[in-house]
């Protein structure tokens, strides 16, 4: 089996490569079809997915892939507000370029998307076919990428996730630990709700979904609901860091950081469709973060 992973140095990409190299994920051994897999794990320096000619050249110079997983994206939510056109090239044209190449050469395509495609104004978990209405440039560009990928390649999976964290790169978990240790206080929004997701759990779900032929949109997040404040408290408490915990409203946070992008107030995603397909439930967000903190030197 031949697999191309873009964004390979990021949170998800790192876990995908690790799982394929070891044959193991958080839920056990990978399906046997992944044995002896040849992996091309690329960063944006090696393959700029926003460049159609670069993507076409890459595919022309490599044997056809059985599976292409796009874990590359411009994920700086606040930054995307300032450079939406640039974000569109990466988050929309990037997956479009890849999916068109996959469609020409065969194989399957998996594009990783986000809960930010929803407005977050309805306080019920979002299903895959619920109406989308992004409130930020990041959400708009990611939604465009979903649509372009699905239109360009019939064998496309779109996997939406949320509040992702992992051992590699910057994320909310590392930020909270740093601020708690440096300042002795964390100030976190308490009125935005979602489901924190361990990149290792997402990698497991993606690879198990990929062996099916049930293409379309799926949601993959750890189970349960919390606020950013709840999540932050769990992080510092599990690491035993004494600090003051200050709860903020979104309004108060916006006053402190007026250039920050709007976020969905409620972006909980249902995972029943995914769980039926892969044959297992997603771990709770509490179990996933506790495991992450216990097994990583942070």
C-alpha positions in Angstrom: 0.0 0.0 0.0 1.3 3.5 -0.9 0.2 6.5 1.2 0.9 10.2 0.8 0.5 12.3 4.0 0.6 16.1 3.6 1.2 18.3 6.7 3.3 15.4 8.0 5.1 17.5 10.6 1.9 18.8 12.2 -0.1 17.4 15.1 -2.2 14.9 13.1 0.5 14.2 10.5 3.0 13.1 13.2 0.5 10.7 14.7 -0.5 9.3 11.3 3.1 8.5 10.5 3.7 7.0 14.0 0.7 4.8 13.7 1.6 3.5 10.2 5.2 2.9 11.2 4.3 1.0 14.4 1.1 -0.6 13.2 -0.5 0.5 16.5 -3.0 3.2 17.5 -4.7 4.1 20.7 -7.3 1.4 20.1 -4.9 -1.4 19.1 -3.4 -2.9 16.0 -4.1 -1.4 12.6 -5.9 -3.5 9.9 -3.5 -5.9 8.2 -3.9 -4.0 4.9 -1.5 -1.4 6.3 1.3 -3.9 6.7 4.4 -3.0 4.7 3.0 0.4 3.7 5.2 2.8 1.8 4.7 6.3 3.3 5.6 9.6 1.6 5.3 12.0 4.5 5.7 15.6 3.2 5.8 19.1 4.7 4.9 22.3 2.9 8.5 22.9 2.2 8.6 19.7 0.1 5.2 20.0 -1.4 3.2 23.2 -1.6 -0.3 21.9 -2.0 -1.6 25.4 -2.9 0.5 25.2 -6.1 -1.4 23.2 -8.7 1.7 22.7 -10.9 3.8 21.5 -7.9 1.1 19.0 -7.0 0.7 17.7 -10.6 4.5 17.4 -10.9 4.7 15.4 -7.6 2.1 13.0 -8.7 3.6 12.6 -12.1 7.0 11.7 -10.5 5.6 9.1 -8.1 3.7 5.8 -8.5 0.0 6.1 -7.9 -1.1 6.3 -4.2 -3.7 4.0 -2.7 -4.5 6.7 -0.2 -3.8 10.4 0.2 -4.4 12.1 3.5 -4.4 15.9 3.6 -3.4 17.0 7.1 -2.0 20.3 5.8 -3.8 23.6 6.5 -3.4 27.2 7.6 -4.8 26.8 11.0 -4.0 30.1 12.7 -7.7 31.2 13.2 -6.8 34.8 14.0 -4.2 35.0 11.3 -6.6 33.9 8.7 -8.7 37.0 9.3 -5.8 39.1 8.1 -4.8 37.1 5.1 -8.0 35.3 4.0 -6.9 35.1 0.3 -3.7 33.3 1.3 -5.6 31.0 3.7 -8.0 30.2 0.8 -5.1 29.1 -1.4 -4.0 26.6 1.3 -7.3 25.6 2.8 -9.4 25.5 -0.3 -7.2 25.2 -3.4 -4.8 22.9 -1.6 -7.3 20.1 -1.1 -8.8 20.8 -4.5 -5.4 20.3 -6.2 -4.8 17.1 -4.3 -8.2 15.6 -4.9 -8.0 16.3 -8.6 -4.6 14.5 -8.8 -6.1 11.6 -6.8 -9.1 11.4 -9.1 -6.7 11.2 -12.2 -4.4 8.6 -10.7 -6.8 6.5 -8.6 -6.9 5.8 -4.9 -8.8 7.4 -2.0 -8.6 10.9 -0.6 -9.1 12.0 3.0 -9.4 15.8 3.7 -9.3 16.9 7.4 -11.7 19.8 8.2 -13.1 21.6 11.2 -16.0 22.3 13.4 -15.6 26.0 12.4 -17.7 25.3 9.3 -20.7 25.7 11.7 -22.0 29.0 13.2 -22.2 27.6 16.7 -25.5 29.4 17.4 -27.6 26.2 18.1 -27.0 24.4 21.3 -27.4 20.9 19.9 -24.6 18.6 18.6 -24.0 19.1 14.9 -24.5 16.3 12.5 -22.7 15.9 9.2 -25.6 17.1 7.1 -26.6 20.0 9.3 -26.5 23.5 7.6 -23.1 25.1 7.6 -22.5 28.8 8.2 -18.9 29.7 9.2 -18.3 32.9 11.1 -14.6 33.3 10.5 -12.2 33.4 7.6 -10.7 30.1 8.8 -14.1 28.4 8.7 -15.0 29.9 5.3 -11.8 28.7 3.7 -12.0 25.2 5.3 -15.6 24.9 4.1 -14.6 25.8 0.6 -11.9 23.1 0.7 -14.5 20.5 1.7 -16.8 21.3 -1.2 -14.0 21.5 -3.8 -12.5 18.2 -2.7 -15.8 16.4 -2.7 -16.6 17.8 -6.2 -13.2 16.9 -7.6 -12.9 13.3 -6.5 -15.7 10.7 -5.9 -13.5 8.7 -3.5 -13.3 11.5 -0.9 -13.7 11.4 2.8 -14.1 14.7 4.6 -13.3 14.3 8.4 -14.2 17.2 10.6 -12.5 17.5 13.9 -12.3 20.1 16.7 -10.0 21.5 19.4 -7.1 19.4 18.3 -4.0 18.9 20.3 -0.9 16.7 20.0 2.7 16.2 21.0 4.0 18.1 18.0 3.6 21.8 17.4 1.7 24.6 19.2 -1.7 24.0 20.8 -4.0 25.0 23.6 -2.7 22.3 26.0 0.9 23.5 25.8 -0.1 27.2 26.0 -2.1 26.6 29.2 0.8 24.7 30.8 3.2 27.5 29.9 1.0 30.3 31.1 0.2 28.5 34.4 3.9 27.9 35.1 5.1 31.3 34.0 2.3 33.6 35.3 0.6 31.5 38.0 -2.7 32.4 36.4 -4.7 31.3 33.4 -7.6 33.4 32.0 -9.9 31.3 29.7 -13.2 31.6 28.0 -16.0 29.7 29.7 -18.9 30.2 27.2 -17.6 28.4 24.2 -18.3 24.7 24.2 -16.8 21.8 22.2 -15.0 18.5 22.4 -11.2 18.5 22.8 -9.6 15.9 20.5 -6.4 14.1 20.9 -4.5 13.9 17.6 -3.7 10.2 18.3 -7.4 9.4 18.5 -8.1 11.3 15.3 -5.3 9.4 13.5 -6.8 6.1 14.6 -10.2 7.1 13.3 -8.9 8.4 10.0 -6.9 5.2 9.2 -9.8 2.9 10.2 -12.2 4.9 8.1 -9.9 4.8 5.1 -10.2 1.1 4.7 -13.9 1.5 3.9 -15.5 2.7 0.7 -18.2 4.7 2.4 -17.2 8.1 1.2 -18.6 11.4 2.4 -18.4 13.7 5.5 -17.7 12.4 9.0 -17.1 13.9 12.4 -14.3 12.7 14.5 -13.8 14.2 18.0 -13.4 12.8 21.5 -16.6 12.2 23.3 -18.2 14.6 25.7 -18.6 18.4 26.0 -16.7 21.1 28.0 -15.8 24.7 27.8 -12.3 26.0 27.1 -12.2 26.9 30.8 -13.1 23.4 31.9 -10.5 22.0 29.6 -7.8 24.3 30.9 -8.7 23.4 34.5 -8.3 19.7 33.7 -5.0 20.3 32.1 -3.3 22.2 34.9 -4.9 20.1 37.6 -3.8 16.8 36.1 -0.2 18.2 35.9 -0.4 19.4 39.5 0.4 23.0 38.7 -0.9 25.5 41.3 -2.4 28.6 39.6 -5.3 31.0 39.7 -8.0 30.1 37.2 -10.0 33.0 35.8 -13.2 32.5 33.8 -13.9 34.9 31.0 -16.9 35.5 28.7 -16.4 35.7 25.0 -17.2 39.4 25.2 -14.5 40.0 27.8 -12.0 38.1 25.8 -12.9 40.1 22.7 -12.4 43.3 24.6 -8.9 42.1 25.6 -8.0 40.9 22.1 -10.2 43.0 19.6 -8.4 41.6 16.5 -9.3 38.0 17.4 -11.6 36.1 15.1 -15.1 35.1 16.1 -15.5 31.5 17.3 -18.5 29.2 17.4 -20.2 29.4 20.8 -21.3 25.7 20.6 -19.4 23.4 18.2 -20.1 20.0 19.6 -20.0 17.3 16.8 -21.9 14.0 16.7 -19.7 11.0 15.9 -22.3 8.2 15.6 -21.8 7.9 11.8 -18.0 7.5 12.2 -18.3 5.1 15.2 -20.7 2.9 13.2 -18.3 2.8 10.3 -15.1 2.0 12.4 -16.8 -0.2 14.9 -15.8 1.5 18.1 -16.7 4.6 20.2 -14.4 7.5 20.5 -12.7 7.9 23.9 -14.0 10.6 26.3 -12.1 13.9 26.1 -11.2 13.4 29.8 -9.6 10.0 29.2 -7.8 11.3 26.1 -6.2 14.3 27.7 -5.3 12.4 30.9 -3.5 9.8 28.7 -1.8 12.6 26.7 -0.5 14.3 29.8 0.7 11.1 31.3 2.6 9.9 28.3 4.2 13.1 27.1 6.9 15.2 28.8 5.2 18.6 28.9 
